[in-house]
Amino acid sequence: MDPLDPRLVAELTARAKKQLRTRMRALRSAHPEAARAGRSARVVERVLALEEFRVARGVALFAPLRSGGEVDVGALDEAARAARKRVYYPTVERRGDSEHTALAEVADPSELAARGRRFHEPPEAAPRASRGDVDLIVVPALAVAPTGHRLGYGGGFYDVMLPDFCPPATAVVVAFDFQLVAELPAEPHDVACALVVTDARTLAALPSA
């Protein structure tokens, strides 16, 4: 059998991802806010139980999108600071002709603010993290597979940023259990996370087939 044209494969993959994003957004929105809050609390409990969280000196979190619906990991910020861990959040900065996702240390979550994107970011002057500063990176997703591959919003920010810190950092993708799917269309540039945490289970990422 002749191999498929790489351009056709890329087109089909992009189309599949777009359709899945639409479906997962609708599925997430169909769950009442109170139900999502309860599920978020259980996700937080599972992350707090990770040995990787316990021993981490620096933890990277994320501010849920202002459009709502993502796992709320705000309680992890409080827990991390109570344990005297450094806390970082993603920010997007321009490097040359392109934008790049960095991690910046935040002294208090109140410092996070809208800076022209859908999510709240640290101040521009916040100290940037380097490899080795962050031990655990908590990553959001619209959908996630047991391999640790995630479906985001199409910006590719985490796929670019995670290799800057992992290893030695461990990336853990968090999602509601109904966002866990058997497999996802993955491209060579898609970066898998090492752990998958939902409100119902904690998984070590399985090797890709």
C-alpha positions as CSV (number, residue, x, y, z in Angstrom):
1,M,0.0,0.0,0.0
2,D,1.4,3.4,-1.0
3,P,2.0,5.7,2.0
4,L,-0.4,8.6,2.4
5,D,0.7,12.1,1.3
6,P,2.1,13.8,4.4
7,R,0.1,16.9,3.5
8,L,-3.1,14.9,3.4
9,V,-2.3,13.3,6.7
10,A,-1.7,16.7,8.3
11,E,-4.9,18.0,6.8
12,L,-7.0,15.1,8.1
13,T,-5.3,15.3,11.6
14,A,-6.1,19.1,11.8
15,R,-9.7,18.4,10.8
16,A,-10.1,15.7,13.4
17,K,-8.6,17.9,16.1
18,K,-11.0,20.7,15.2
19,Q,-14.0,18.5,15.4
20,L,-12.9,17.0,18.7
21,R,-12.4,20.5,20.2
22,T,-15.9,21.5,19.2
23,R,-17.3,18.3,20.7
24,M,-15.3,18.5,24.0
25,R,-16.2,22.2,24.5
26,A,-19.9,21.3,24.2
27,L,-19.5,18.3,26.5
28,R,-17.8,20.3,29.1
29,S,-20.3,23.2,28.9
30,A,-23.1,20.6,29.4
31,H,-21.9,19.9,32.9
32,P,-23.3,22.4,35.5
33,E,-20.8,24.7,37.1
34,A,-21.4,23.1,40.5
35,A,-20.6,19.7,39.1
36,R,-17.4,21.0,37.5
37,A,-16.4,22.6,40.8
38,G,-16.8,19.3,42.7
39,R,-14.8,17.5,40.0
40,S,-12.1,20.1,40.2
41,A,-11.8,19.6,43.9
42,R,-11.3,15.9,43.4
43,V,-8.6,16.6,40.7
44,V,-6.8,18.8,43.2
45,E,-6.9,16.1,45.9
46,R,-5.3,13.7,43.5
47,V,-2.6,16.1,42.5
48,L,-1.9,16.9,46.2
49,A,-1.5,13.1,46.7
50,L,1.3,12.8,44.1
51,E,4.8,12.2,45.4
52,E,5.9,14.5,42.6
53,F,3.9,17.4,44.1
54,R,5.1,16.6,47.7
55,V,8.8,16.8,46.8
56,A,8.6,19.7,44.3
57,R,10.3,22.9,45.2
58,G,8.8,24.8,42.2
59,V,5.3,24.2,40.8
60,A,3.8,25.6,37.6
61,L,0.0,26.0,37.6
62,F,-2.4,27.7,35.2
63,A,-5.2,30.3,35.5
64,P,-8.4,28.8,34.0
65,L,-9.6,30.5,30.9
66,R,-11.9,33.4,31.5
67,S,-14.5,31.7,29.3
68,G,-14.9,29.1,32.0
69,G,-15.1,25.4,32.1
70,E,-11.5,24.3,32.7
71,V,-10.4,22.4,35.8
72,D,-10.0,24.9,38.6
73,V,-6.6,24.3,40.2
74,G,-6.7,27.4,42.4
75,A,-6.5,25.4,45.6
76,L,-3.2,24.0,44.4
77,D,-1.7,27.5,44.6
78,E,-2.7,27.9,48.2
79,A,-1.4,24.4,49.1
80,A,1.9,25.0,47.3
81,R,2.5,28.3,49.1
82,A,1.6,26.8,52.4
83,A,4.3,24.2,51.8
84,R,6.8,27.0,50.9
85,K,7.0,26.0,47.2
86,R,7.7,28.5,44.5
87,V,4.7,29.0,42.2
88,Y,4.9,29.8,38.5
89,Y,2.3,30.6,35.8
90,P,2.5,30.7,32.0
91,T,3.0,33.9,30.2
92,V,3.5,34.6,26.5
93,E,6.4,36.7,25.4
94,R,7.7,37.7,22.0
95,R,11.1,36.3,21.0
96,G,12.1,37.7,17.6
97,D,9.3,37.1,15.1
98,S,7.4,34.6,17.2
99,E,5.6,34.2,20.5
100,H,6.9,31.8,23.1
101,T,5.4,30.5,26.3
102,A,7.5,31.1,29.4
103,L,6.9,30.4,33.1
104,A,7.1,33.3,35.5
105,E,7.2,33.3,39.3
106,V,4.2,34.9,41.0
107,A,4.3,36.0,44.7
108,D,0.5,36.0,45.0
109,P,-2.2,34.9,42.5
110,S,-3.7,38.4,42.8
111,E,-0.8,39.5,40.5
112,L,-2.4,37.5,37.6
113,A,-4.3,39.8,35.2
114,A,-5.6,40.0,31.7
115,R,-2.9,41.0,29.3
116,G,-4.6,40.7,25.9
117,R,-5.2,36.9,25.9
118,R,-8.0,34.6,27.0
119,F,-6.1,33.7,30.2
120,H,-4.7,35.7,33.1
121,E,-0.9,36.1,33.1
122,P,1.9,37.2,35.5
123,P,3.2,40.8,35.4
124,E,5.7,41.4,32.5
125,A,8.4,42.0,35.1
126,A,7.8,38.8,37.0
127,P,11.0,36.6,37.2
128,R,11.2,34.0,34.4
129,A,11.9,30.4,35.3
130,S,14.9,28.4,33.8
131,R,15.3,24.7,33.4
132,G,15.6,23.2,36.9
133,D,13.6,25.9,38.7
134,V,10.3,24.0,38.2
135,D,9.8,20.4,39.3
136,L,6.1,19.9,38.4
137,I,4.1,21.5,35.6
138,V,0.3,21.2,35.8
139,V,-1.2,21.4,32.3
140,P,-4.8,21.9,31.2
141,A,-6.6,20.1,28.3
142,L,-9.8,19.9,26.4
143,A,-9.2,16.2,26.0
144,V,-6.5,13.7,27.1
145,A,-5.4,10.2,26.1
146,P,-3.8,7.5,28.4
147,T,-0.6,8.1,26.5
148,G,-0.4,11.6,28.1
149,H,-1.1,13.3,24.8
150,R,-3.5,16.2,25.2
151,L,-5.7,18.3,23.0
152,G,-5.4,22.0,23.7
153,Y,-6.9,25.0,21.9
154,G,-4.6,24.9,18.9
155,G,-2.0,27.5,20.0
156,G,0.7,24.9,20.6
157,F,2.0,27.0,23.6
158,Y,2.6,24.0,25.9
159,D,4.1,21.8,23.1
160,V,6.7,24.6,22.7
161,M,7.3,25.3,26.4
162,L,7.3,21.8,28.0
163,P,10.6,20.7,26.4
164,D,12.2,23.8,27.9
165,F,11.6,22.3,31.4
166,C,11.0,18.6,31.0
167,P,13.2,16.9,32.1
168,P,13.9,17.4,35.0
169,A,10.3,18.7,35.5
170,T,7.4,16.3,35.4
171,A,4.4,17.4,33.4
172,V,0.9,16.3,34.7
173,V,-2.1,17.0,32.6
174,V,-5.4,17.5,34.5
175,A,-8.9,17.1,33.0
176,F,-12.3,15.9,34.0
177,D,-12.8,12.2,33.6
178,F,-15.3,12.6,30.8
179,Q,-12.5,14.3,28.9
180,L,-10.4,11.1,28.9
181,V,-10.5,9.5,25.5
182,A,-9.1,6.2,24.2
183,E,-6.8,8.0,21.8
184,L,-6.1,11.4,20.2
185,P,-4.8,12.3,16.8
186,A,-1.2,13.2,17.5
187,E,1.4,14.9,15.4
188,P,5.2,14.8,15.7
189,H,5.3,18.1,17.5
190,D,2.7,17.1,20.1
191,V,4.4,16.6,23.5
192,A,3.0,14.0,25.9
193,C,2.8,14.6,29.6
194,A,4.1,12.0,32.1
195,L,1.0,11.8,34.3
196,V,-2.7,12.1,33.7
197,V,-4.9,13.1,36.6
198,T,-8.7,13.3,36.4
199,D,-11.3,13.5,39.1
200,A,-11.6,9.7,39.1
201,R,-8.1,8.3,38.4
202,T,-4.4,8.9,38.2
203,L,-2.5,7.4,35.4
204,A,1.2,7.1,34.5
205,A,1.3,7.8,30.8
206,L,1.3,4.7,28.6
207,P,3.8,4.4,25.7
208,S,2.4,5.4,22.3
209,A,1.6,2.5,20.0
